[in-house]
Amino acid sequence: MATFLLILLVLFFVARFILPIVLRMVVGNFVKKQARRYGQAAGGNSFGAPFEPARPQSTAASSGEVHVDYVPPREKPQKPKEFKGGDYVDFEEVK
């Protein structure tokens, strides 16, 4: 009976004091890893430097200049050839 109570007491202290510390470390590392992965996938900065400004991709363009790689050709809007009216809707006024 005494060994059972001693084991129960040890398990209680492990669950109360040690388990939260271990879980905090594991979950914290997991969250940092996921944030780093999704931040790099979106083209942002790594998780280590969240407050640094993003560096421009090309250093050839100076500040304030815009470089456009491709401009699609504009099509002229086509005018309708002849408008023959819409569909007739039967209307009856209800009083």
MISE-385304 format. One record per atom (N, C-alpha, C): x, y, z; atom name; residue in one letter; residue number from 1. Coordinates in steps of 0.001 Angstrom, whole numbers, plus 500000, padded with zeros to 6 digits. Layout:
REM residues N
<rec xx="X" yy="Y" zz="Z" a="CA" r="A" k="NUM"/>
...
This chain:
REM residues 95
<rec xx="500824" yy="498811" zz="500000" a="N" r="M" k="1"/>
<rec xx="500000" yy="500000" zz="500000" a="CA" r="M" k="1"/>
<rec xx="500872" yy="501259" zz="500000" a="C" r="M" k="1"/>
<rec xx="501973" yy="501208" zz="500734" a="N" r="A" k="2"/>
<rec xx="502863" yy="502371" zz="500818" a="CA" r="A" k="2"/>
<rec xx="503551" yy="502610" zz="499477" a="C" r="A" k="2"/>
<rec xx="503910" yy="501534" zz="498766" a="N" r="T" k="3"/>
<rec xx="504566" yy="501715" zz="497461" a="CA" r="T" k="3"/>
<rec xx="503581" yy="502312" zz="496453" a="C" r="T" k="3"/>
<rec xx="502333" yy="501899" zz="496537" a="N" r="F" k="4"/>
<rec xx="501312" yy="502454" zz="495640" a="CA" r="F" k="4"/>
<rec xx="501155" yy="503956" zz="495873" a="C" r="F" k="4"/>
<rec xx="501097" yy="504378" zz="497122" a="N" r="L" k="5"/>
<rec xx="500964" yy="505802" zz="497440" a="CA" r="L" k="5"/>
<rec xx="502209" yy="506578" zz="497011" a="C" r="L" k="5"/>
<rec xx="503384" yy="505968" zz="497182" a="N" r="L" k="6"/>
<rec xx="504625" yy="506627" zz="496763" a="CA" r="L" k="6"/>
<rec xx="504657" yy="506805" zz="495237" a="C" r="L" k="6"/>
<rec xx="504253" yy="505770" zz="494491" a="N" r="I" k="7"/>
<rec xx="504210" yy="505864" zz="493030" a="CA" r="I" k="7"/>
<rec xx="503179" yy="506905" zz="492609" a="C" r="I" k="7"/>
<rec xx="502045" yy="506923" zz="493258" a="N" r="L" k="8"/>
<rec xx="501009" yy="507905" zz="492963" a="CA" r="L" k="8"/>
<rec xx="501500" yy="509323" zz="493243" a="C" r="L" k="8"/>
<rec xx="502228" yy="509514" zz="494323" a="N" r="L" k="9"/>
<rec xx="502775" yy="510821" zz="494667" a="CA" r="L" k="9"/>
<rec xx="503819" yy="511268" zz="493640" a="C" r="L" k="9"/>
<rec xx="504667" yy="510359" zz="493192" a="N" r="V" k="10"/>
<rec xx="505687" yy="510678" zz="492188" a="CA" r="V" k="10"/>
<rec xx="505012" yy="511035" zz="490862" a="C" r="V" k="10"/>
<rec xx="504007" yy="510273" zz="490465" a="N" r="L" k="11"/>
<rec xx="503292" yy="510574" zz="489222" a="CA" r="L" k="11"/>
<rec xx="502589" yy="511928" zz="489305" a="C" r="L" k="11"/>
<rec xx="502046" yy="512265" zz="490460" a="N" r="F" k="12"/>
<rec xx="501397" yy="513554" zz="490631" a="CA" r="F" k="12"/>
<rec xx="502395" yy="514701" zz="490452" a="C" r="F" k="12"/>
<rec xx="503565" yy="514589" zz="491080" a="N" r="F" k="13"/>
<rec xx="504564" yy="515650" zz="490950" a="CA" r="F" k="13"/>
<rec xx="505108" yy="515753" zz="489525" a="C" r="F" k="13"/>
<rec xx="505253" yy="514617" zz="488858" a="N" r="V" k="14"/>
<rec xx="505711" yy="514650" zz="487461" a="CA" r="V" k="14"/>
<rec xx="504664" yy="515339" zz="486590" a="C" r="V" k="14"/>
<rec xx="503405" yy="514981" zz="486777" a="N" r="A" k="15"/>
<rec xx="502342" yy="515567" zz="485972" a="CA" r="A" k="15"/>
<rec xx="502137" yy="517037" zz="486321" a="C" r="A" k="15"/>
<rec xx="502375" yy="517417" zz="487548" a="N" r="R" k="16"/>
<rec xx="502111" yy="518790" zz="487996" a="CA" r="R" k="16"/>
<rec xx="503240" yy="519752" zz="487667" a="C" r="R" k="16"/>
<rec xx="504494" yy="519330" zz="487753" a="N" r="F" k="17"/>
<rec xx="505612" yy="520256" zz="487618" a="CA" r="F" k="17"/>
<rec xx="506488" yy="520014" zz="486383" a="C" r="F" k="17"/>
<rec xx="506728" yy="518784" zz="486024" a="N" r="I" k="18"/>
<rec xx="507666" yy="518493" zz="484943" a="CA" r="I" k="18"/>
<rec xx="506962" yy="518445" zz="483589" a="C" r="I" k="18"/>
<rec xx="505802" yy="517862" zz="483516" a="N" r="L" k="19"/>
<rec xx="505082" yy="517725" zz="482251" a="CA" r="L" k="19"/>
<rec xx="504760" yy="519077" zz="481590" a="C" r="L" k="19"/>
<rec xx="504308" yy="520102" zz="482300" a="N" r="P" k="20"/>
<rec xx="504056" yy="521395" zz="481641" a="CA" r="P" k="20"/>
<rec xx="505316" yy="522014" zz="481030" a="C" r="P" k="20"/>
<rec xx="506456" yy="521852" zz="481680" a="N" r="I" k="21"/>
<rec xx="507704" yy="522396" zz="481149" a="CA" r="I" k="21"/>
<rec xx="508082" yy="521684" zz="479854" a="C" r="I" k="21"/>
<rec xx="507972" yy="520370" zz="479852" a="N" r="V" k="22"/>
<rec xx="508318" yy="519597" zz="478659" a="CA" r="V" k="22"/>
<rec xx="507350" yy="519919" zz="477521" a="C" r="V" k="22"/>
<rec xx="506067" yy="519989" zz="477806" a="N" r="L" k="23"/>
<rec xx="505088" yy="520305" zz="476773" a="CA" r="L" k="23"/>
<rec xx="505289" yy="521709" zz="476217" a="C" r="L" k="23"/>
<rec xx="505626" yy="522662" zz="477074" a="N" r="R" k="24"/>
<rec xx="505862" yy="524023" zz="476613" a="CA" r="R" k="24"/>
<rec xx="507043" yy="524072" zz="475647" a="C" r="R" k="24"/>
<rec xx="508087" yy="523321" zz="475923" a="N" r="M" k="25"/>
<rec xx="509243" yy="523291" zz="475025" a="CA" r="M" k="25"/>
<rec xx="508890" yy="522620" zz="473704" a="C" r="M" k="25"/>
<rec xx="508189" yy="521503" zz="473748" a="N" r="V" k="26"/>
<rec xx="507851" yy="520770" zz="472525" a="CA" r="V" k="26"/>
<rec xx="506902" yy="521572" zz="471648" a="C" r="V" k="26"/>
<rec xx="505843" yy="522110" zz="472236" a="N" r="V" k="27"/>
<rec xx="504866" yy="522876" zz="471462" a="CA" r="V" k="27"/>
<rec xx="505489" yy="524174" zz="470953" a="C" r="V" k="27"/>
<rec xx="506323" yy="524817" zz="471755" a="N" r="G" k="28"/>
<rec xx="506985" yy="526047" zz="471322" a="CA" r="G" k="28"/>
<rec xx="507884" yy="525814" zz="470123" a="C" r="G" k="28"/>
<rec xx="508662" yy="524739" zz="470147" a="N" r="N" k="29"/>
<rec xx="509522" yy="524423" zz="469007" a="CA" r="N" k="29"/>
<rec xx="508695" yy="524076" zz="467778" a="C" r="N" k="29"/>
<rec xx="507591" yy="523392" zz="467960" a="N" r="F" k="30"/>
<rec xx="506720" yy="523037" zz="466840" a="CA" r="F" k="30"/>
<rec xx="506127" yy="524290" zz="466202" a="C" r="F" k="30"/>
<rec xx="505668" yy="525234" zz="467017" a="N" r="V" k="31"/>
<rec xx="505071" yy="526465" zz="466496" a="CA" r="V" k="31"/>
<rec xx="506119" yy="527285" zz="465756" a="C" r="V" k="31"/>
<rec xx="507331" yy="527382" zz="466289" a="N" r="K" k="32"/>
<rec xx="508395" yy="528121" zz="465611" a="CA" r="K" k="32"/>
<rec xx="508735" yy="527478" zz="464272" a="C" r="K" k="32"/>
<rec xx="508777" yy="526166" zz="464244" a="N" r="K" k="33"/>
<rec xx="509086" yy="525455" zz="462999" a="CA" r="K" k="33"/>
<rec xx="508003" yy="525707" zz="461954" a="C" r="K" k="33"/>
<rec xx="506736" yy="525645" zz="462346" a="N" r="Q" k="34"/>
<rec xx="505648" yy="525879" zz="461404" a="CA" r="Q" k="34"/>
<rec xx="505630" yy="527327" zz="460923" a="C" r="Q" k="34"/>
<rec xx="505884" yy="528272" zz="461816" a="N" r="A" k="35"/>
<rec xx="505908" yy="529677" zz="461427" a="CA" r="A" k="35"/>
<rec xx="507042" yy="529945" zz="460450" a="C" r="A" k="35"/>
<rec xx="508174" yy="529334" zz="460673" a="N" r="R" k="36"/>
<rec xx="509310" yy="529491" zz="459768" a="CA" r="R" k="36"/>
<rec xx="508977" yy="528899" zz="458405" a="C" r="R" k="36"/>
<rec xx="508340" yy="527728" zz="458387" a="N" r="R" k="37"/>
<rec xx="507995" yy="527063" zz="457133" a="CA" r="R" k="37"/>
<rec xx="506994" yy="527892" zz="456329" a="C" r="R" k="37"/>
<rec xx="505914" yy="528363" zz="456963" a="N" r="Y" k="38"/>
<rec xx="504904" yy="529113" zz="456240" a="CA" r="Y" k="38"/>
<rec xx="505375" yy="530523" zz="455902" a="C" r="Y" k="38"/>
<rec xx="506246" yy="531086" zz="456710" a="N" r="G" k="39"/>
<rec xx="506797" yy="532398" zz="456394" a="CA" r="G" k="39"/>
<rec xx="507683" yy="532355" zz="455172" a="C" r="G" k="39"/>
<rec xx="508481" yy="531321" zz="455038" a="N" r="Q" k="40"/>
<rec xx="509342" yy="531193" zz="453867" a="CA" r="Q" k="40"/>
<rec xx="508531" yy="530822" zz="452637" a="C" r="Q" k="40"/>
<rec xx="507472" yy="530048" zz="452798" a="N" r="A" k="41"/>
<rec xx="506631" yy="529667" zz="451661" a="CA" r="A" k="41"/>
<rec xx="505903" yy="530879" zz="451101" a="C" r="A" k="41"/>
<rec xx="505567" yy="531832" zz="451967" a="N" r="A" k="42"/>
<rec xx="504871" yy="533028" zz="451516" a="CA" r="A" k="42"/>
<rec xx="505842" yy="534099" zz="451050" a="C" r="A" k="42"/>
<rec xx="507129" yy="533838" zz="451125" a="N" r="G" k="43"/>
<rec xx="508115" yy="534799" zz="450658" a="CA" r="G" k="43"/>
<rec xx="508464" yy="535844" zz="451697" a="C" r="G" k="43"/>
<rec xx="508047" yy="535656" zz="452911" a="N" r="G" k="44"/>
<rec xx="508341" yy="536622" zz="453962" a="CA" r="G" k="44"/>
<rec xx="509669" yy="536341" zz="454624" a="C" r="G" k="44"/>
<rec xx="509917" yy="537078" zz="455680" a="N" r="N" k="45"/>
<rec xx="511141" yy="536878" zz="456443" a="CA" r="N" k="45"/>
<rec xx="511035" yy="535622" zz="457273" a="C" r="N" k="45"/>
<rec xx="512163" yy="535162" zz="457741" a="N" r="S" k="46"/>
<rec xx="512148" yy="533998" zz="458613" a="CA" r="S" k="46"/>
<rec xx="511608" yy="534396" zz="459977" a="C" r="S" k="46"/>
<rec xx="511295" yy="533426" zz="460780" a="N" r="F" k="47"/>
<rec xx="510696" yy="533687" zz="462085" a="CA" r="F" k="47"/>
<rec xx="511676" yy="534364" zz="463027" a="C" r="F" k="47"/>
<rec xx="512959" yy="534199" zz="462776" a="N" r="G" k="48"/>
<rec xx="513972" yy="534762" zz="463659" a="CA" r="G" k="48"/>
<rec xx="514008" yy="536274" zz="463642" a="C" r="G" k="48"/>
<rec xx="513576" yy="536915" zz="462551" a="N" r="A" k="49"/>
<rec xx="513646" yy="538365" zz="462442" a="CA" r="A" k="49"/>
<rec xx="512300" yy="538919" zz="461965" a="C" r="A" k="49"/>
<rec xx="511280" yy="538926" zz="462812" a="N" r="P" k="50"/>
<rec xx="509959" yy="539345" zz="462347" a="CA" r="P" k="50"/>
<rec xx="509814" yy="540849" zz="462152" a="C" r="P" k="50"/>
<rec xx="510687" yy="541682" zz="462765" a="N" r="F" k="51"/>
<rec xx="510501" yy="543117" zz="462696" a="CA" r="F" k="51"/>
<rec xx="511445" yy="543799" zz="461726" a="C" r="F" k="51"/>
<rec xx="512274" yy="543034" zz="461033" a="N" r="E" k="52"/>
<rec xx="513146" yy="543632" zz="460034" a="CA" r="E" k="52"/>
<rec xx="512348" yy="543883" zz="458766" a="C" r="E" k="52"/>
<rec xx="512618" yy="544994" zz="458078" a="N" r="P" k="53"/>
<rec xx="511900" yy="545242" zz="456820" a="CA" r="P" k="53"/>
<rec xx="512318" yy="544243" zz="455761" a="C" r="P" k="53"/>
<rec xx="511396" yy="543936" zz="454878" a="N" r="A" k="54"/>
<rec xx="511681" yy="542974" zz="453822" a="CA" r="A" k="54"/>
<rec xx="512677" yy="543580" zz="452842" a="C" r="A" k="54"/>
<rec xx="513635" yy="542792" zz="452432" a="N" r="R" k="55"/>
<rec xx="514628" yy="543260" zz="451473" a="CA" r="R" k="55"/>
<rec xx="514063" yy="543106" zz="450075" a="C" r="R" k="55"/>
<rec xx="514326" yy="544069" zz="449205" a="N" r="P" k="56"/>
<rec xx="513822" yy="543941" zz="447843" a="CA" r="P" k="56"/>
<rec xx="514518" yy="542809" zz="447102" a="C" r="P" k="56"/>
<rec xx="513804" yy="542197" zz="446176" a="N" r="Q" k="57"/>
<rec xx="514348" yy="541064" zz="445434" a="CA" r="Q" k="57"/>
<rec xx="515494" yy="541493" zz="444540" a="C" r="Q" k="57"/>
<rec xx="515303" yy="542561" zz="443768" a="N" r="S" k="58"/>
<rec xx="516355" yy="543012" zz="442865" a="CA" r="S" k="58"/>
<rec xx="516979" yy="544281" zz="443421" a="C" r="S" k="58"/>
<rec xx="518281" yy="544354" zz="443379" a="N" r="T" k="59"/>
<rec xx="518973" yy="545519" zz="443887" a="CA" r="T" k="59"/>
<rec xx="519238" yy="546528" zz="442782" a="C" r="T" k="59"/>
<rec xx="518928" yy="546192" zz="441507" a="N" r="A" k="60"/>
<rec xx="519187" yy="547092" zz="440395" a="CA" r="A" k="60"/>
<rec xx="518241" yy="548290" zz="440413" a="C" r="A" k="60"/>
<rec xx="517005" yy="548093" zz="440792" a="N" r="A" k="61"/>
<rec xx="516036" yy="549185" zz="440814" a="CA" r="A" k="61"/>
<rec xx="516234" yy="550003" zz="442077" a="C" r="A" k="61"/>
<rec xx="516265" yy="551302" zz="441916" a="N" r="S" k="62"/>
<rec xx="516435" yy="552144" zz="443084" a="CA" r="S" k="62"/>
<rec xx="515085" yy="552389" zz="443745" a="C" r="S" k="62"/>
<rec xx="515110" yy="553045" zz="444851" a="N" r="S" k="63"/>
<rec xx="513906" yy="553296" zz="445623" a="CA" r="S" k="63"/>
<rec xx="512927" yy="554145" zz="444826" a="C" r="S" k="63"/>
<rec xx="511669" yy="553745" zz="444775" a="N" r="G" k="64"/>
<rec xx="510641" yy="554506" zz="444101" a="CA" r="G" k="64"/>
<rec xx="510416" yy="554123" zz="442651" a="C" r="G" k="64"/>
<rec xx="511249" yy="553276" zz="442085" a="N" r="E" k="65"/>
<rec xx="511073" yy="552859" zz="440705" a="CA" r="E" k="65"/>
<rec xx="510290" yy="551561" zz="440646" a="C" r="E" k="65"/>
<rec xx="509528" yy="551422" zz="439568" a="N" r="V" k="66"/>
<rec xx="508738" yy="550220" zz="439373" a="CA" r="V" k="66"/>
<rec xx="509216" yy="549543" zz="438104" a="C" r="V" k="66"/>
<rec xx="509442" yy="548248" zz="438189" a="N" r="H" k="67"/>
<rec xx="509875" yy="547475" zz="437029" a="CA" r="H" k="67"/>
<rec xx="508788" yy="546456" zz="436714" a="C" r="H" k="67"/>
<rec xx="508245" yy="546530" zz="435481" a="N" r="V" k="68"/>
<rec xx="507191" yy="545620" zz="435067" a="CA" r="V" k="68"/>
<rec xx="507776" yy="544684" zz="434023" a="C" r="V" k="68"/>
<rec xx="507701" yy="543375" zz="434269" a="N" r="D" k="69"/>
<rec xx="508265" yy="542396" zz="433354" a="CA" r="D" k="69"/>
<rec xx="507382" yy="542179" zz="432129" a="C" r="D" k="69"/>
<rec xx="506073" yy="542153" zz="432314" a="N" r="Y" k="70"/>
<rec xx="505172" yy="541822" zz="431213" a="CA" r="Y" k="70"/>
<rec xx="503894" yy="542625" zz="431339" a="C" r="Y" k="70"/>
<rec xx="503497" yy="543250" zz="430252" a="N" r="V" k="71"/>
<rec xx="502234" yy="543977" zz="430210" a="CA" r="V" k="71"/>
<rec xx="501377" yy="543292" zz="429164" a="C" r="V" k="71"/>
<rec xx="500225" yy="542728" zz="429537" a="N" r="P" k="72"/>
<rec xx="499391" yy="542047" zz="428551" a="CA" r="P" k="72"/>
<rec xx="498784" yy="543049" zz="427579" a="C" r="P" k="72"/>
<rec xx="498607" yy="542646" zz="426338" a="N" r="P" k="73"/>
<rec xx="498013" yy="543569" zz="425365" a="CA" r="P" k="73"/>
<rec xx="496550" yy="543849" zz="425713" a="C" r="P" k="73"/>
<rec xx="496142" yy="545083" zz="425494" a="N" r="R" k="74"/>
<rec xx="494764" yy="545467" zz="425807" a="CA" r="R" k="74"/>
<rec xx="493886" yy="545197" zz="424599" a="C" r="R" k="74"/>
<rec xx="492765" yy="544588" zz="424840" a="N" r="E" k="75"/>
<rec xx="491806" yy="544340" zz="423773" a="CA" r="E" k="75"/>
<rec xx="490765" yy="545444" zz="423785" a="C" r="E" k="75"/>
<rec xx="490371" yy="545880" zz="422587" a="N" r="K" k="76"/>
<rec xx="489340" yy="546900" zz="422493" a="CA" r="K" k="76"/>
<rec xx="487990" yy="546258" zz="422796" a="C" r="K" k="76"/>
<rec xx="487161" yy="546923" zz="423595" a="N" r="P" k="77"/>
<rec xx="485845" yy="546345" zz="423878" a="CA" r="P" k="77"/>
<rec xx="484994" yy="546319" zz="422611" a="C" r="P" k="77"/>
<rec xx="484340" yy="545200" zz="422398" a="N" r="Q" k="78"/>
<rec xx="483506" yy="545057" zz="421205" a="CA" r="Q" k="78"/>
<rec xx="482123" yy="545647" zz="421482" a="C" r="Q" k="78"/>
<rec xx="481655" yy="546463" zz="420549" a="N" r="K" k="79"/>
<rec xx="480337" yy="547061" zz="420689" a="CA" r="K" k="79"/>
<rec xx="479302" yy="546069" zz="420164" a="C" r="K" k="79"/>
<rec xx="478143" yy="545996" zz="420813" a="N" r="P" k="80"/>
<rec xx="477100" yy="545119" zz="420282" a="CA" r="P" k="80"/>
<rec xx="476633" yy="545650" zz="418922" a="C" r="P" k="80"/>
<rec xx="476420" yy="544743" zz="417993" a="N" r="K" k="81"/>
<rec xx="476073" yy="545140" zz="416632" a="CA" r="K" k="81"/>
<rec xx="474674" yy="545732" zz="416556" a="C" r="K" k="81"/>
<rec xx="473719" yy="545066" zz="417125" a="N" r="E" k="82"/>
<rec xx="472360" yy="545578" zz="417073" a="CA" r="E" k="82"/>
<rec xx="471604" yy="545057" zz="418289" a="C" r="E" k="82"/>
<rec xx="470939" yy="545963" zz="419002" a="N" r="F" k="83"/>
<rec xx="470162" yy="545579" zz="420170" a="CA" r="F" k="83"/>
<rec xx="468719" yy="545394" zz="419739" a="C" r="F" k="83"/>
<rec xx="468187" yy="544211" zz="419913" a="N" r="K" k="84"/>
<rec xx="466823" yy="543909" zz="419472" a="CA" r="K" k="84"/>
<rec xx="465826" yy="543948" zz="420616" a="C" r="K" k="84"/>
<rec xx="466208" yy="544456" zz="421750" a="N" r="G" k="85"/>
<rec xx="465291" yy="544538" zz="422876" a="CA" r="G" k="85"/>
<rec xx="465382" yy="543296" zz="423746" a="C" r="G" k="85"/>
<rec xx="464689" yy="543356" zz="424879" a="N" r="G" k="86"/>
<rec xx="464727" yy="542240" zz="425804" a="CA" r="G" k="86"/>
<rec xx="463517" yy="541351" zz="425661" a="C" r="G" k="86"/>
<rec xx="463343" yy="540466" zz="426605" a="N" r="D" k="87"/>
<rec xx="462195" yy="539568" zz="426598" a="CA" r="D" k="87"/>
<rec xx="460966" yy="540301" zz="427147" a="C" r="D" k="87"/>
<rec xx="459800" yy="539965" zz="426614" a="N" r="Y" k="88"/>
<rec xx="458559" yy="540569" zz="427088" a="CA" r="Y" k="88"/>
<rec xx="458109" yy="539833" zz="428346" a="C" r="Y" k="88"/>
<rec xx="457826" yy="540603" zz="429385" a="N" r="V" k="89"/>
<rec xx="457359" yy="540039" zz="430642" a="CA" r="V" k="89"/>
<rec xx="455931" yy="540522" zz="430854" a="C" r="V" k="89"/>
<rec xx="454986" yy="539617" zz="430985" a="N" r="D" k="90"/>
<rec xx="453595" yy="539957" zz="431187" a="CA" r="D" k="90"/>
<rec xx="453448" yy="540542" zz="432576" a="C" r="D" k="90"/>
<rec xx="452833" yy="541712" zz="432676" a="N" r="F" k="91"/>
<rec xx="452696" yy="542407" zz="433945" a="CA" r="F" k="91"/>
<rec xx="451239" yy="542676" zz="434217" a="C" r="F" k="91"/>
<rec xx="450822" yy="542403" zz="435429" a="N" r="E" k="92"/>
<rec xx="449433" yy="542681" zz="435821" a="CA" r="E" k="92"/>
<rec xx="449497" yy="543400" zz="437151" a="C" r="E" k="92"/>
<rec xx="448875" yy="544576" zz="437190" a="N" r="E" k="93"/>
<rec xx="448907" yy="545358" zz="438416" a="CA" r="E" k="93"/>
<rec xx="447893" yy="544803" zz="439401" a="C" r="E" k="93"/>
<rec xx="448285" yy="544615" zz="440624" a="N" r="V" k="94"/>
<rec xx="447425" yy="544066" zz="441669" a="CA" r="V" k="94"/>
<rec xx="447117" yy="545178" zz="442652" a="C" r="V" k="94"/>
<rec xx="445790" yy="545397" zz="442908" a="N" r="K" k="95"/>
<rec xx="445406" yy="546453" zz="443858" a="CA" r="K" k="95"/>
<rec xx="444957" yy="545886" zz="445173" a="C" r="K" k="95"/>
